[in-house]
Amino acid sequence: MDQRKVIPLFSILLIILVLVVFWPCVTFQFLRWDDFRHFVSNPCVYSLSWYNICNLFQQTVNATYIPLTTLSFNLEYHLFGLSPFIAHLINILLHLAIVLVIFDFALVLKFSPWQSFIASAIFALHPLHVESVAWVSERKDVLGILFYVLCLKQYWLYLQKNSKGHYSLSILFGFLSVLTKSMAVSLPWVLLLLDWFYQRPWSKKVLLDKLPFAFFIFPIASITFFTLSPHPHITHNSVLIGLWTFSWYLEKFFLPFNLLPVYTPVLPVTISNLIYLQSLRTFIIFWCFMFLWRKNRLFVFASLFWIGTIFFFWRFDFADNNIVADRFMYLPSLGICLFLGRYLSKFKTIAVLMVIVMGYLTYHQCYIWKDDFTLWKTVLSLDPKNVLANQNQDAIIHGPRSQGFDFKKLTEDIDKNPLEAKNYIERGKALLQEADYFLAFSDFNKAVRIDPLNYTAYDMRGQLYALREENKNALDDFKKAIALKPDNALSYIQTGVTLESMHDPNQALIWFNKAIKVNPSSGRPYFQRGLLFYDLGEYKNAIDEFTQSISLKNDLKVSYFKRGESYQALKQFLLAQEDYKRALQEDPNDKKILNALGVFYLTDNNDEKALEIFNKIISLFPYYDDAYNNRGIIYIQQKQYSLALKDYTNAISLELYPYHALITRGDIYFVMRESQKALEDYKLACFYSQGDTIAQTRRDQLKRIMGK
């Protein structure tokens, strides 16, 4: 068959594969996890005015500079409204466009149609790419990488034809890519790699060709990298963490199972941990292949492409929430897909089976992104220790519902009168409630510039400075707010809170006193003064302040709870019990208060009541490790060791550093005369604690008893 005739057939087949496998996504909802921040609650989406479009190019979203991504949401909203169906469909179609461009790019690289099809099919259906397609927030991935691959194709055509038109198009697509996603910062390196792959003779022109890319890419990308990218905290464990993150991506590409939107750090970080030994093995194998296949130009290209594009996601500590992520492999996997496409094409049956298996895995992987509840439930079923998943699921089930701010109206008010500070303050307050601190900060800044005498603008901006731990700036803004409105008690309170966070309790107390003098009918300054006394260990004074806060109806749940803790610290247990109960009347499902009441009953030897409380907590929050630990104590006291064993096993599965639970479970095994299991738990406790003396003592004593 004529090679040219099969190209349209392969293209049609790729279209069918992508649409069939990813079609479930069009039935999915927007996620509270970033979809609201990027789209639903993003004020830049709701106006096509020239003022708003200009403003859009001056904003970051989640500290990421992605103006073209936001513009795509803006245009989508004005064409189709807030439709999750359309949002997901656009992501799928953009992914499909990338797949077709990769197919064409492979043909331009002189791949056969069959080789090009296999390479693009692997990219199209790889399970690691589900996150970038099924998550609306990752529009920046599918749109940005589309421009990125178009840039590569045009640059390759420029190398072949020495055409200024293709070179100009490559610059244009590179510029669009970096405005969509900062990952385009790797383009100059990758273009140099293409020069090498093309076997272009080395000359000054090779470097000069990259100058336009570096000129606009590096400054634009730096907006994101200087604000968002973690600055690694180098420790003795950094090498091991670096090895793990380096190897994780390779391992997940070739074994794409148990994929999650967020991953828990592998602890403890020690060479004796099997995971880190495996990472070292993978790292060594990779570089052995690089040496053995150094003459295979495509393999070296694929490997260096992967290293050059994954480099910015190579972590050396666990400071960032995104230690590793599936979406980070969306672009870096391209080189590997091209390599596999060329060499797997020799084994047609294996290649077809691989595509079928990946399609099956990807189809089912899509469903975890159906809605918030499904997403976090799936994560916790595979990774019970995942703190972020636990917090998000609790917020979905038990947390307060969204305020449902009308960002369209708030933005329209600004469009109608862009010189009215009040409009920015109102929108900034709504953004602050949605925890979108970056856009809120921008609005408060504009309010200050428009009306330098508006005390509310300074007060709100000061709160954001305080949240960002820029305490000096926060204090300056609160000072300006007070100067403009001396009877505004809130600014006095915020000043005191900031000073307390700076470990200056004496000055904080002075400002809380001023707030009370300005507005003695407000309960909040009494509450803050109570927290200050509590932290100083002055529990009697704290009780007086919380009592005053309660009498003024200030945040009754927390006021009762903190007064209860103060009573408990003074061993006035009956009063503490009453306050915990009152706090629960305000919120019957607060796990922290429930746990405190359960612990009270436990210390009061009221096992029946304590058991009732802990059972309730576990039924409401099945991933709350403290409840299992505390219920386990009751079962130990009742000598119900099998039940205690079960609870401590659950606690161990939920804790990142479970050495205390391991020691206790070891004690239970010892009492049950299962010495070998007890010894194994003590050894594990030593492993996790890295030197805990209790664990070591238990282990050594048991070894002597067992004669080992």
C-alpha positions in Angstrom: 0.0 0.0 0.0 1.2 3.5 -0.8 2.6 5.1 2.4 0.8 8.4 1.7 -2.6 6.6 1.6 -2.4 5.2 5.1 -1.6 8.6 6.7 -5.3 9.7 6.7 -6.4 6.3 8.0 -4.0 6.5 10.9 -5.1 10.0 11.6 -8.8 8.9 11.7 -7.8 6.0 14.0 -6.0 8.4 16.4 -9.1 10.6 16.5 -11.4 7.7 17.3 -9.0 6.3 20.0 -8.7 9.7 21.8 -12.5 10.4 21.7 -13.5 6.9 22.8 -11.0 6.7 25.7 -11.5 10.2 27.0 -15.2 10.7 26.3 -16.3 9.8 29.9 -14.6 13.2 30.9 -17.4 15.2 29.3 -19.8 14.1 32.0 -17.5 15.2 34.8 -18.0 18.2 37.1 -15.8 21.2 37.9 -13.6 20.4 40.9 -13.2 22.6 43.9 -9.6 21.7 43.7 -8.3 24.6 41.5 -11.0 24.5 38.8 -12.8 27.2 40.7 -9.7 29.2 41.1 -8.7 28.9 37.5 -12.2 29.3 36.0 -15.3 29.4 38.0 -14.2 32.0 40.6 -11.6 33.7 38.5 -12.8 37.3 37.9 -10.6 37.7 34.8 -12.9 35.2 33.1 -16.1 37.3 33.2 -15.4 40.3 31.1 -14.2 40.9 27.5 -13.6 44.6 28.2 -10.2 46.0 27.1 -9.5 46.9 30.8 -10.1 43.3 31.9 -8.1 41.8 29.1 -5.1 44.0 30.0 -5.6 43.2 33.7 -5.6 39.5 32.8 -2.1 39.8 31.4 -0.9 41.3 34.7 -2.2 38.5 36.9 -1.0 35.2 38.2 -3.3 32.2 39.1 -1.9 30.1 42.0 1.3 32.1 41.6 1.6 30.9 38.0 1.7 33.3 35.1 -0.7 31.7 32.5 -2.5 34.6 30.8 -3.3 32.7 27.6 -4.8 29.9 29.6 -7.0 32.4 31.5 -7.9 34.0 28.2 -9.0 30.6 26.8 -11.4 30.3 29.8 -12.6 33.9 29.2 -13.5 33.2 25.6 -15.0 29.8 26.5 -17.3 31.5 29.1 -18.5 34.2 26.6 -19.2 31.6 23.9 -20.6 28.7 26.0 -21.1 29.9 29.6 -19.9 27.9 32.7 -20.4 24.5 31.2 -18.3 21.6 32.6 -19.2 19.6 29.5 -17.7 22.2 27.2 -14.6 22.8 29.4 -13.8 19.0 29.4 -14.6 18.7 25.7 -12.1 21.5 24.9 -9.4 19.8 26.9 -10.0 16.6 25.0 -9.9 18.3 21.7 -6.7 20.1 22.6 -5.2 16.8 23.6 -6.3 15.3 20.3 -4.7 18.3 18.4 -1.4 17.6 20.2 -1.6 13.9 19.2 -2.2 14.8 15.6 0.7 17.3 15.6 3.0 14.7 17.2 1.9 12.3 14.4 2.8 14.9 11.8 6.0 15.8 13.6 7.1 12.2 13.6 6.5 12.0 9.9 8.6 15.2 9.4 11.3 13.5 11.4 11.3 10.8 8.7 9.4 8.2 10.8 7.3 5.8 8.7 3.5 6.2 9.1 3.3 3.1 11.2 6.1 4.3 13.5 4.5 7.7 13.7 1.2 6.1 14.6 2.6 4.0 17.4 4.5 7.0 18.9 1.5 9.3 18.8 -0.9 6.5 20.1 1.4 5.9 23.1 1.3 9.6 23.9 -2.4 9.8 23.3 -3.4 6.9 25.5 -0.8 6.8 28.2 -2.4 6.8 31.7 0.0 9.4 33.0 -1.6 11.9 30.7 -5.1 11.5 32.1 -4.5 14.2 34.7 -3.6 16.8 32.1 -6.7 16.1 30.1 -9.4 15.2 32.6 -8.7 18.1 35.0 -10.0 21.4 33.7 -7.3 23.3 35.6 -4.7 21.7 33.4 -5.9 23.5 30.3 -2.4 25.1 30.6 -0.9 21.7 29.9 -2.9 20.8 26.8 -2.9 24.3 25.3 0.7 25.2 26.2 2.2 21.9 25.0 0.2 22.2 21.7 2.1 25.4 21.0 5.3 23.8 22.3 5.1 20.9 19.8 4.1 23.2 17.0 7.2 25.2 17.8 9.4 22.1 17.6 7.9 21.1 14.3 8.4 24.6 12.7 11.9 24.7 14.0 12.7 21.3 12.4 11.2 22.5 9.1 13.4 25.6 9.4 16.5 23.3 9.8 15.4 21.3 6.7 14.5 24.3 4.5 16.4 27.2 6.0 13.1 29.1 5.8 12.6 32.4 7.7 8.9 31.7 7.6 9.2 28.5 9.6 11.7 30.1 11.9 9.3 33.0 12.6 6.5 30.6 13.2 8.6 28.7 15.7 9.3 31.9 17.6 5.6 32.7 17.5 4.5 29.3 18.9 7.3 29.4 21.5 6.0 32.8 22.7 2.4 31.5 22.8 3.6 28.5 24.7 5.4 30.4 27.5 2.3 32.7 27.9 0.3 29.5 28.4 2.6 27.5 30.6 6.0 28.4 32.1 7.3 24.9 31.3 8.2 26.4 27.9 11.3 27.7 29.6 13.0 24.4 28.4 12.5 25.4 24.7 16.0 26.9 24.1 17.6 23.7 25.4 15.3 21.4 23.4 15.9 23.4 20.2 19.7 23.0 20.7 18.9 19.3 21.1 17.1 19.3 17.8 20.1 21.0 16.2 22.2 18.1 17.5 19.7 15.5 16.4 19.6 17.0 12.9 23.4 17.0 12.9 23.6 20.7 12.3 27.2 21.9 12.1 28.2 23.9 15.1 28.5 27.6 14.5 27.7 30.9 16.2 24.4 30.9 14.3 23.3 27.9 16.3 23.4 30.0 19.4 22.1 33.2 17.8 19.0 31.3 16.6 18.2 30.7 20.3 18.6 34.3 21.4 15.0 35.4 20.4 13.6 32.4 22.3 15.7 33.2 25.4 14.9 36.9 25.2 11.1 36.4 25.7 10.9 33.0 27.4 13.2 33.5 30.4 11.7 36.8 31.6 8.1 35.5 31.2 8.8 32.1 32.8 10.7 33.8 35.7 7.4 35.4 36.9 6.3 31.8 37.8 9.6 30.3 38.8 10.7 33.1 41.2 7.3 33.0 43.0 6.2 29.4 42.8 9.2 27.1 42.3 10.5 25.7 45.6 14.0 26.7 46.7 15.4 23.3 47.7 16.4 23.0 51.3 19.5 20.9 51.0 20.1 18.4 53.7 21.8 15.0 54.1 18.7 13.4 52.7 18.5 15.6 49.6 20.5 13.2 47.3 18.1 10.3 48.2 15.0 12.5 47.6 16.5 13.6 44.3 17.2 10.0 43.2 13.6 9.1 44.1 11.9 11.9 42.2 14.3 11.3 39.2 13.4 7.6 39.1 9.8 7.9 40.0 8.9 9.4 36.6 10.7 6.7 34.7 9.1 3.9 36.8 5.6 5.4 36.5 6.0 5.8 32.7 6.7 2.1 32.2 4.5 0.8 35.1 1.6 3.3 35.2 -0.4 1.8 38.0 -2.0 3.3 41.1 -1.8 6.8 39.7 -3.0 9.6 41.9 -3.4 13.4 41.7 -1.2 13.9 44.7 1.4 11.6 46.3 2.6 11.2 49.9 6.3 11.5 50.6 8.1 8.2 51.0 9.3 8.1 54.6 11.7 7.6 56.3 14.3 9.0 53.9 17.1 6.6 54.4 19.1 4.3 52.2 17.8 1.3 54.3 14.3 2.1 52.9 13.7 -0.3 50.1 12.1 2.5 48.0 15.2 4.5 47.9 17.4 1.5 47.1 15.1 0.8 44.1 15.4 4.4 43.1 19.2 4.1 43.2 18.9 1.0 41.1 16.7 2.7 38.5 19.1 5.7 38.3 22.1 3.4 37.7 20.2 1.4 35.1 19.2 4.6 33.2 22.8 5.8 33.0 24.1 2.4 32.0 21.6 2.4 29.1 22.8 5.9 28.2 26.4 4.6 28.0 25.6 1.4 26.2 23.3 3.1 23.6 25.3 6.3 23.4 25.6 5.8 19.6 21.8 5.5 19.2 21.0 9.1 18.3 17.2 8.8 18.9 17.7 7.1 22.3 20.1 9.9 23.4 17.7 12.5 22.0 14.7 11.0 23.9 16.7 10.7 27.1 18.1 14.3 27.0 14.7 15.6 26.0 13.2 13.9 29.1 16.0 15.2 31.4 15.8 18.7 30.0 12.0 19.0 30.4 11.6 17.2 33.7 14.5 19.0 35.3 12.3 21.8 36.7 10.3 19.2 38.6 13.2 17.4 40.1 12.8 17.8 43.9 15.4 17.6 46.6 13.1 18.0 49.6 9.5 17.6 50.5 8.7 21.3 51.0 6.4 21.4 47.9 3.0 19.8 48.0 3.7 18.6 44.4 6.6 16.4 45.2 5.9 14.4 42.0 2.8 14.6 39.7 1.5 12.7 36.7 0.9 16.0 34.8 4.6 16.8 35.0 5.3 14.0 32.6 2.9 15.3 29.9 5.7 17.0 27.8 8.8 15.1 29.0 7.3 11.8 27.8 7.2 13.0 24.2 10.8 11.9 23.5 10.3 8.5 25.0 7.1 8.0 23.0 9.0 8.8 19.8 11.7 6.3 20.6 9.2 3.6 21.5 7.2 4.3 18.3 10.2 3.7 16.1 11.4 0.5 17.8 8.1 -1.1 18.9 6.8 -0.8 15.3 9.0 -3.8 14.5 6.8 -5.9 16.8 3.4 -5.1 15.5 1.5 -7.5 17.8 3.2 -6.2 20.9 2.7 -2.6 19.9 -1.0 -3.1 19.3 -1.4 -4.9 22.6 0.4 -2.1 24.4 -1.9 0.5 22.9 -5.0 -1.6 23.8 -3.8 -2.1 27.4 -3.0 1.6 27.8 -6.3 2.6 26.4 -8.1 0.3 28.9 -6.1 1.7 31.8 -6.6 5.3 30.7 -10.3 4.9 30.2 -10.7 3.7 33.8 -8.2 6.2 35.2 -10.4 9.0 33.8 -13.2 8.1 36.2 -11.4 9.2 39.4 -11.7 12.8 38.1 -15.5 12.6 38.0 -16.1 14.9 41.0 -14.5 16.0 44.2 -15.8 13.2 46.3 -14.8 10.4 43.9 -11.3 12.0 43.5 -10.4 12.1 47.1 -12.2 8.8 48.0 -10.1 7.1 45.4 -6.9 8.7 46.7 -7.6 7.6 50.2 -8.5 4.1 49.2 -5.0 3.8 47.6 -3.0 6.0 50.0 -4.7 6.3 53.4 -1.8 8.5 54.7 -2.5 11.2 52.2 -3.0 14.4 54.2 -4.2 16.6 51.4 -6.8 14.0 50.4 -8.0 13.6 54.0 -8.4 17.4 54.4 -10.2 17.8 51.1 -12.6 14.9 51.7 -13.4 16.2 55.2 -14.0 19.7 53.7 -16.4 18.3 51.1 -18.4 16.2 53.5 -18.3 18.2 56.7 -17.0 21.7 55.8 -19.0 24.8 55.1 -20.5 25.2 51.7 -19.1 27.8 49.2 -20.5 31.3 49.5 -21.3 31.3 45.8 -20.0 34.8 45.1 -21.2 36.4 41.9 -17.8 37.2 40.3 -19.5 38.1 37.0 -21.4 41.0 38.7 -18.3 42.0 40.8 -16.2 42.2 37.6 -19.0 44.1 35.7 -19.1 46.7 38.5 -15.3 47.2 38.0 -15.8 47.5 34.3 -18.5 50.1 34.7 -16.4 52.2 37.1 -12.7 51.1 37.1 -11.8 54.1 39.3 -14.0 53.2 42.2 -11.9 51.6 45.0 -15.0 50.1 46.7 -15.5 47.8 43.8 -12.0 46.3 44.0 -12.4 45.9 47.8 -15.7 44.0 47.4 -14.2 41.7 44.8 -11.0 41.3 46.8 -13.0 40.3 49.9 -14.8 37.6 47.8 -11.5 36.3 46.5 -10.1 36.3 50.0 -13.1 34.1 51.1 -12.3 31.8 48.2 -8.7 31.6 49.4 -7.5 33.1 46.1 -4.9 35.3 47.8 -3.0 36.4 44.7 -5.9 37.9 42.8 -7.3 39.3 46.1 -4.0 41.0 46.8 -4.0 42.6 43.3 -7.5 44.0 43.9 -6.5 45.5 47.3 -3.4 47.0 45.7 -5.5 48.7 43.1 -7.9 50.0 45.7 -5.0 51.5 47.6 -3.6 53.2 44.4 -7.1 54.6 43.5 -8.0 55.8 47.0 -4.9 56.2 49.3 -7.3 57.4 52.1 -9.4 54.2 52.2 -8.7 52.5 55.5 -10.5 49.3 54.5 -8.1 48.7 51.6 -5.1 49.0 53.9 -6.7 46.8 56.5 -7.5 44.0 53.9 -4.1 44.2 52.3 -2.5 44.0 55.7 -4.4 40.8 56.4 -3.0 39.3 53.2 0.5 40.4 54.0 0.1 38.7 57.4 -1.1 35.5 55.6 2.1 35.7 53.5 4.2 36.2 56.6 5.3 39.6 55.4 4.9 40.9 58.9 6.6 44.3 58.5 4.4 45.2 55.5 1.3 44.0 57.3 2.1 46.2 60.3 2.7 49.2 58.1 -0.7 48.7 56.4 -2.5 48.3 59.8 -0.7 51.4 61.0 -2.0 53.3 58.0 -5.5 52.0 58.5 -5.5 53.1 62.1 -4.2 56.5 61.2 -7.1 56.9 58.7 -9.8 55.5 61.1 -8.6 55.4 64.7 -11.9 53.8 65.9 -11.5 50.7 63.7 -11.0 48.0 66.3 -10.2 45.3 63.6 -6.9 47.0 62.6 -5.8 47.0 66.3 -6.7 43.3 66.6 -4.9 42.4 63.4 -1.8 44.3 64.6 -1.9 42.3 67.9 -2.3 39.0 66.0 0.7 39.9 63.8 2.9 40.9 66.7 2.0 37.6 68.5 3.0 35.6 65.4 6.3 37.5 65.7 6.7 36.3 69.3 6.1 39.6 70.9 3.3 38.9 73.4 3.8 42.1 75.4 3.2 44.4 72.4 0.4 42.1 71.2 -1.4 42.5 74.5 -1.1 46.3 74.3 -2.9 46.3 70.9 -5.6 43.9 72.1 -6.2 46.2 75.0 -6.5 49.2 72.6 -9.0 47.2 70.5 -11.2 46.6 73.6 -10.9 50.3 74.5 -12.0 51.3 71.0 -14.9 48.8 70.9 -15.7 47.1 74.2 -18.8 45.4 72.8 -16.8 43.3 70.3 -15.9 39.8 71.6 -13.1 39.2 69.2 -10.3 41.1 71.0 -11.2 39.3 74.2 -10.9 36.0 72.3 -7.5 37.0 70.9 -6.4 38.0 74.4 -7.6 34.7 75.7 -5.5 32.8 73.1 -2.5 34.9 74.1 -2.9 34.1 77.7 -3.5 30.4 76.9 -0.2 30.3 74.9 1.6 31.9 77.8 0.2 29.2 80.2 -1.9 31.8 82.1 -5.0 29.6 82.0 -7.1 31.5 84.6 -6.7 34.7 82.7 -7.5 32.9 79.5 -10.7 31.5 81.0 -11.8 35.0 81.9 -11.2 36.3 78.4 -12.9 33.4 76.7 -15.9 33.9 79.1 -16.1 37.5 78.0 -15.9 36.4 74.4 -18.7 34.0 74.9 -20.9 36.6 76.6 -20.5 38.8 73.5 -21.4 35.9 71.2 -18.0 35.8 69.5 -17.4 32.5 67.5 -19.0 30.4 70.2 -17.7 27.0 69.0 -14.1 28.0 69.2 -14.5 30.1 72.4 -16.1 27.2 74.2 -13.5 24.8 73.0 -10.6 27.0 74.0 -12.1 27.7 77.4 -12.6 23.9 77.8 -8.9 23.3 77.0 -8.0 26.0 79.6 -10.2 24.3 82.2 -8.7 20.9 81.4 -5.1 22.4 81.7 -6.2 23.5 85.3 -7.6 20.0 85.9 -11.1 21.3 86.2 -12.5 18.4 84.2 -16.2 18.8 84.8 -16.1 22.4 83.6 -14.0 21.4 80.6 -16.5 18.6 79.8 -19.4 21.1 79.8 -17.6 23.5 77.5 -16.7 20.7 75.0 -20.4 19.8 75.0 -21.4 23.4 74.4 -18.9 23.7 71.5 -20.3 20.5 70.0 -23.8 22.1 70.1 -22.5 24.7 67.7 -20.9 22.0 65.4 -21.7 18.3 66.3 -19.2 17.0 63.8 -16.0 18.8 64.7 -13.5 16.0 65.0 -11.0 18.0 67.0 -13.6 18.8 69.7 -15.1 15.3 69.6 -11.6 13.9 70.1 -10.9 16.3 73.1 -14.2 15.2 74.7 -13.3 11.6 74.1 -9.9 12.0 75.7 -11.6 13.7 78.6 -13.8 10.7 79.2 -10.8 8.4 78.8 -8.8 10.2 81.5 -12.0 10.2 83.6 -12.1 6.4 83.3 -15.5 6.6 81.6 -14.7 4.0 79.0 -18.3 3.6 77.8 -18.7 7.3 77.0 -15.2 7.6 75.5 -15.8 4.5 73.3 -19.1 6.1 72.1 -17.3 9.3 71.1 -14.4 7.6 69.3 -16.8 5.3 67.5 -18.7 8.4 66.3 -15.5 10.1 65.1 -14.4 7.0 63.2 -17.8 6.7 61.5 -17.6 10.3 60.4 -13.8 10.5 59.7 -12.5 7.0 58.9 -9.0 8.4 58.2 -8.5 10.2 61.5 -5.6 8.4 63.1 -5.9 9.9 66.6 -9.4 8.3 67.0 -7.9 4.8 66.3 -5.1 5.4 68.8 -7.4 6.6 71.5 -9.9 3.8 71.0 -7.1 1.4 71.0 -6.1 2.6 74.5 -9.6 1.7 75.7 -9.4 -1.8 74.2 -6.0 -2.3 75.9 -7.4 -1.3 79.3 -10.3 -3.7 78.7 -7.8 -6.4 77.6 -9.6 -6.8 74.3 -6.3 -7.2 72.5 -7.5 -8.3 69.2 -9.7 -5.1 68.8 -6.8 -3.0 70.1 -4.5 -4.7 67.5 -6.9 -3.8 64.7 -7.1 -0.1 65.8 -3.3 0.3 66.0 -2.9 -1.4 62.6 -5.3 1.2 61.2 -3.4 4.0 63.0 -0.1 2.7 61.5 -1.6 2.8 58.0 -2.7 6.4 58.5 0.4 8.0 60.0 3.4 9.3 58.1 5.7 8.5 61.1 3.8 5.7 62.9 6.6 4.7 65.4 4.5 5.4 68.5 1.7 3.2 67.2 4.2 0.6 66.2 5.6 0.5 69.7 2.2 0.1 71.2 1.2 -2.6 68.7 4.5 -4.3 69.5 3.5 -4.2 73.2 0.2 -5.8 72.4 1.8 -8.6 70.4 4.2 -9.1 73.3 1.3 -9.5 75.8 -0.4 -11.9 73.3 2.9 -13.9 73.4 3.6 -13.3 69.7 7.2 -12.3 70.3 8.4 -12.4 66.7 5.7 -10.0 65.6 6.4 -7.7 68.5 10.1 -7.7 67.6 9.3 -6.8 64.0 7.2 -3.9 65.1 9.9 -2.6 67.4 12.4 -2.8 64.6 10.0 -0.9 62.3 9.5 1.7 65.0 13.3 2.1 65.1 13.4 2.4 61.3 10.7 5.1 61.3 11.9 7.0 64.3 15.6 7.0 63.3 16.9 6.7 66.9 13.9 6.7 69.3 15.2 5.4 72.6 12.0 3.7 73.6 11.8 1.7 70.4 15.5 0.7 70.7 15.0 -0.3 74.4 12.0 -2.4 73.6 13.7 -4.1 70.7 16.9 -4.8 72.7 15.0 -6.2 75.7 12.9 -8.5 73.6 16.0 -9.7 71.7 17.5 -10.7 75.1 14.3 -12.4 76.2 14.2 -14.3 72.9 17.9 -15.2 73.1 18.8 -13.4 69.9 
